[in-house]
């Protein structure tokens, strides 16, 4: 079997959730140090608003995962929204820690990591929107190795699971009433070579990373997405502080407006967004056009858009999806309610004030 070498930037697909959970204890210090911090300077509203410089913490390297942010920056949407500049800070990094420390205005994370630090540390944070309507986690196998297309196919199989994602794996088994004794779990790192070499039957992976690697290597990937099998939750979420939501509301809304415009363009032309990623924003990372284009296409057709976004606009988190995310957190042992985790009022105001943004496909 011929194997395509993995990129040195092959995504640590579960590491970021693990990082978000592990950072919870450290956030106690951040919360203490930030308790008396003042917010950002007062901001105006309307067309003449000027917000100066802002920053967004990306959860990973500058690849196509953030194609909407790159388009927003390149097309001048952040400038139109009233910013002198918006610094897109590459990860991997904790969105929650960055926002709480005041180092960034907005952080990109996921419902699991943000929900954990709120529930366990009382972090004054909220999720105010979500790029991914479906989380991209999957049990990856190959048609000739494992061929795990359904839950029943897991029986008797050997699955590589990273330590940082053990709690999510256990939640996956629990919600689907799968006996852990019915299969074998092998502790692994993040390089899926053992799967590609046939050493294991399945791999805890990411639809837009390891699965694409397998596809491009002509290994015939088979996916069992968590979002479609008992663990739906939003990812690529926008996290803001309670203080900013209260006192810098117009600034956050302006960021959302620019983000919506950028992601609308990226969805409508993923190939152009991938080109911008490879040639400009990720030009020093050794990214390949083939992989970034596939990631852009998958995001544009399957992860970012949904019937809810078609009706209500990008970044929407419906009441149903909020409750599904809460149920997934509960399955992972994190108790929190939707009101504590989500605040969709800013996005509602954005679309009320800019109804033309709802129709992102036009």
C-alpha positions in Angstrom: 0.0 0.0 0.0 1.5 3.4 -1.0 1.1 6.0 1.6 1.3 9.8 1.1 3.5 11.4 3.8 1.6 13.4 6.3 2.0 17.2 6.4 4.1 18.4 9.4 1.0 20.4 10.2 -1.4 17.4 10.2 -4.1 18.5 12.5 -4.1 17.4 16.2 -7.8 16.9 15.8 -8.7 16.1 19.4 -5.8 18.0 21.1 -7.6 21.3 21.0 -10.6 20.0 23.0 -8.2 18.3 25.4 -6.3 21.6 25.7 -9.5 23.5 26.4 -10.5 21.0 29.2 -7.0 20.9 30.7 -6.7 24.6 30.9 -9.7 24.9 33.2 -7.6 24.8 36.4 -5.1 27.3 35.1 -8.0 29.7 34.3 -8.5 30.2 38.0 -5.5 32.4 38.0 -6.7 34.3 34.9 -10.1 34.8 36.5 -8.5 36.2 39.6 -6.2 38.6 37.8 -8.9 39.8 35.5 -11.6 40.3 38.1 -10.9 44.0 38.4 -9.9 44.7 34.8 -11.7 47.5 32.9 -13.2 46.7 29.5 -12.2 48.1 26.2 -12.7 51.7 25.4 -16.2 52.9 24.7 -17.3 52.2 21.2 -19.7 53.9 18.9 -22.4 52.5 16.7 -23.6 52.8 13.2 -21.8 53.5 10.0 -19.3 56.0 11.6 -18.3 53.7 14.4 -14.5 53.3 15.0 -13.3 50.5 17.1 -9.5 50.8 16.5 -7.6 47.5 16.6 -9.1 44.2 17.5 -7.9 40.6 17.7 -9.3 37.1 17.2 -7.7 34.0 18.6 -7.7 31.2 16.1 -7.8 27.7 17.5 -5.3 26.2 15.1 -2.8 27.2 12.4 -3.7 29.4 9.5 -5.2 26.8 7.3 -8.6 26.7 5.4 -10.4 26.1 8.7 -10.4 29.9 9.0 -11.0 30.8 5.4 -13.9 33.1 6.3 -11.7 35.1 8.5 -9.0 35.4 5.8 -11.6 36.5 3.2 -13.0 39.1 5.6 -9.6 40.5 6.2 -8.5 40.4 2.5 -11.8 41.9 1.2 -11.7 44.8 3.7 -14.8 43.7 5.6 -13.2 44.3 9.0 -12.2 47.8 7.8 -15.8 48.5 6.6 -17.1 47.4 10.0 -15.0 50.1 11.7 -11.7 48.4 12.6 -8.2 49.8 11.9 -7.0 46.3 11.9 -8.0 42.8 13.2 -5.1 40.5 14.2 -5.8 36.9 13.4 -3.7 35.1 16.0 -2.8 31.5 15.0 -3.1 28.6 17.5 -3.2 26.1 18.9 -4.3 28.1 21.9 -7.1 28.2 24.4 -9.8 30.6 23.2 -11.1 30.8 26.7 -7.8 31.8 28.3 -7.2 34.4 25.6 -10.5 36.1 26.0 -10.4 36.0 29.8 -7.0 37.5 30.0 -8.1 40.4 27.7 -5.4 39.5 25.2 -8.0 38.9 22.5 -11.5 40.3 21.8 -12.9 37.1 20.4 -11.8 33.5 20.6 -12.6 30.5 18.3 -13.2 27.3 20.2 -16.0 24.7 20.7 -18.9 24.0 23.0 -17.1 21.3 24.9 -14.0 23.3 25.9 -15.9 26.5 26.6 -18.7 24.7 28.5 -16.2 22.9 30.6 -14.4 26.0 31.8 -17.6 27.8 32.5 -19.1 24.9 34.4 -15.9 24.0 36.4 -14.3 27.4 36.9 -17.3 29.8 36.7 -15.6 31.6 33.8 -17.6 34.7 32.7 -17.8 33.7 29.1 -20.5 33.0 26.5 -20.6 31.5 23.1 -22.2 34.1 20.7 -22.2 32.1 17.5 -20.8 29.1 15.7 -19.2 28.6 12.3 -19.6 24.8 12.4 -23.2 23.7 12.7 -21.9 20.1 12.9 -18.8 19.1 14.9 -16.3 17.5 12.5 -15.2 14.6 14.8 -15.4 11.1 13.3 -14.3 7.5 13.7 -12.2 7.1 10.6 -11.6 3.8 9.0 -10.6 2.5 5.6 -12.8 0.4 3.3 -10.1 -2.2 3.3 -9.2 -1.8 7.0 -12.0 -1.7 9.5 -14.8 -0.4 7.2 -16.7 1.1 10.1 -19.8 2.7 8.5 -22.3 2.0 11.2 -22.3 1.7 15.0 -22.8 -2.0 14.7 -19.5 -2.2 12.7 -17.6 -1.1 15.8 -18.0 -4.6 17.4 -14.8 -6.4 17.7 -12.8 -3.6 16.2 -9.6 -1.9 17.5 -9.8 1.9 17.7 -7.0 4.4 18.2 -8.1 7.0 20.7 -6.0 9.9 21.9 -5.7 10.5 25.7 -7.0 14.0 25.4 -10.2 12.8 23.9 -10.9 9.9 26.2 -13.9 11.5 27.9 -15.5 12.3 24.6 -14.9 8.7 23.4 -16.5 7.4 26.6 -19.5 9.7 26.1 -19.8 8.4 22.5 -20.0 4.8 23.8 -22.4 5.7 26.6 -24.9 7.6 24.5 -25.0 4.8 21.9 -25.2 2.1 24.6 -22.0 0.4 23.3 -20.3 -2.0 25.7 -16.7 -0.9 26.0 -15.8 -4.6 26.3 -17.2 -5.2 22.8 -14.1 -3.5 21.2 -10.5 -2.7 21.9 -9.1 0.8 22.5 -5.5 1.5 21.8 -3.9 4.7 23.2 -2.4 6.7 20.3 -0.9 10.1 19.5 -2.1 12.2 16.6 -0.4 10.8 13.5 -2.8 8.4 11.9 -0.1 6.3 10.2 -1.1 3.2 12.4 -4.5 3.3 10.7 -3.1 3.8 7.3 -0.7 0.9 7.8 -3.5 -1.4 9.0 -2.3 -1.7 12.6 -5.7 -0.5 14.0 -9.2 -0.7 12.5 -10.4 2.8 13.3 -9.1 6.2 14.4 -10.6 9.1 16.4 -10.2 11.8 13.7 -11.4 15.0 12.0 -13.4 15.0 8.8 -11.4 17.9 7.5 -7.9 16.5 8.3 -7.1 12.8 8.6 -10.0 11.8 6.5 -8.8 14.1 3.7 -5.3 12.7 4.1 -6.7 9.2 3.5 -8.7 10.4 0.6 -5.8 12.1 -1.1 -3.6 9.0 -0.5 -6.3 6.9 -2.3 -7.0 4.9 0.8 -10.8 5.0 0.5 -11.8 6.5 3.8 -15.0 5.5 5.7 -16.4 7.9 8.3 -18.7 7.5 11.3 -19.3 11.1 12.2 -20.0 11.8 15.9 -22.5 14.5 15.0 -24.7 12.0 13.2 -24.2 9.3 15.9 -25.3 10.6 19.3 -22.9 13.4 19.9 -24.0 16.6 18.1 -22.4 19.8 19.3 -21.4 23.1 17.8 -17.7 23.8 17.0 -15.6 26.7 15.7 -17.6 28.7 18.2 -17.1 32.4 18.9 -16.4 33.0 22.6 -16.6 36.4 24.2 -16.5 37.6 27.8 -19.6 38.6 29.7 -18.0 42.0 30.2 -17.5 42.6 26.5 -21.0 41.5 25.8 -22.3 44.1 28.2 -19.9 47.0 27.5 -18.4 46.4 24.1 -21.5 45.1 22.4 -21.3 47.2 19.2 -17.7 46.1 18.7 -18.5 42.4 19.0 -21.5 42.9 16.6 -19.2 44.7 14.1 -16.8 41.7 14.2 -19.7 39.4 13.6 -20.9 41.4 10.6 -17.5 41.3 9.0 -17.2 37.5 9.8 -20.6 36.8 8.2 -19.5 38.7 5.0 -16.2 36.8 4.9 -17.7 33.4 5.4 -20.5 34.1 2.9 -17.9 34.8 0.2 -15.9 31.8 1.2 -18.9 29.5 1.1 -19.8 30.7 -2.4 -16.3 30.3 -3.7 -14.3 27.8 -1.6 -11.7 27.3 -4.2 -10.8 31.0 -4.1 -10.8 30.9 -0.3 -8.4 28.0 -0.4 -6.1 29.8 -2.8 -6.1 32.8 -0.4 -5.2 30.5 2.4 -2.4 28.7 0.7 -0.9 31.7 -1.1 -1.2 34.4 1.5 -2.3 33.6 5.1 -0.8 30.2 5.4 2.0 30.8 2.9 4.8 29.8 5.3 3.2 26.6 6.5 3.8 24.3 3.5 0.0 23.8 2.9 -1.1 22.0 -0.2 -3.7 23.4 -2.5 -5.3 20.0 -2.9 -5.9 19.5 0.8 -7.0 23.0 1.6 -9.4 23.0 -1.3 -11.0 19.8 -0.1 -11.3 21.2 3.4 -12.9 24.4 2.1 -15.4 22.4 0.1 -16.3 20.1 3.0 -16.8 23.1 5.2 -18.9 25.0 2.6 -21.2 22.1 1.9 -21.5 20.1 5.1 -20.2 21.8 8.3 -21.0 25.5 8.1 -24.4 25.5 6.4 -27.6 23.9 7.5 -31.3 24.3 7.2 -31.2 26.6 10.2 -28.5 28.8 8.6 -30.4 29.0 5.4 -33.4 30.3 7.2 -31.8 32.4 9.9 -28.2 33.2 8.7 -24.7 32.0 9.3 -23.4 31.3 12.8 -27.0 30.6 14.0 -27.3 28.1 16.9 -30.9 27.1 17.1 -32.6 26.2 20.4 -32.5 22.6 19.3 -28.8 22.6 18.6 -28.1 24.4 21.8 -29.9 21.7 23.7 -28.1 19.0 21.8 -24.8 20.5 22.7 -25.9 20.7 26.4 -26.8 17.0 26.2 -23.5 16.1 24.7 -21.7 18.0 27.5 -23.8 16.1 30.1 -22.8 12.8 28.5 -19.2 13.9 28.9 -19.8 14.6 32.6 -20.2 18.4 32.3 -23.4 19.9 33.8 -24.4 23.3 32.3 -27.5 24.8 30.9 -28.0 26.6 27.6 -28.6 30.0 29.1 -25.2 29.8 30.9 -23.3 28.7 27.8 -25.0 30.6 25.0 -25.9 34.2 24.3 -27.5 34.6 20.8 -28.8 38.1 21.4 -25.9 39.8 19.6 -26.3 37.7 16.5 -30.1 38.4 16.6 -29.4 42.1 16.7 -26.9 41.8 13.8 -29.5 40.2 11.5 -32.3 42.5 12.7 -30.1 45.5 11.7 -28.6 43.9 8.6 -31.4 41.6 7.2 -29.6 41.3 3.8 -26.8 39.3 5.5 -29.2 36.3 6.1 -29.2 35.3 2.5 -25.6 34.3 2.4 -26.0 32.2 -0.7 -27.2 35.0 -3.0 
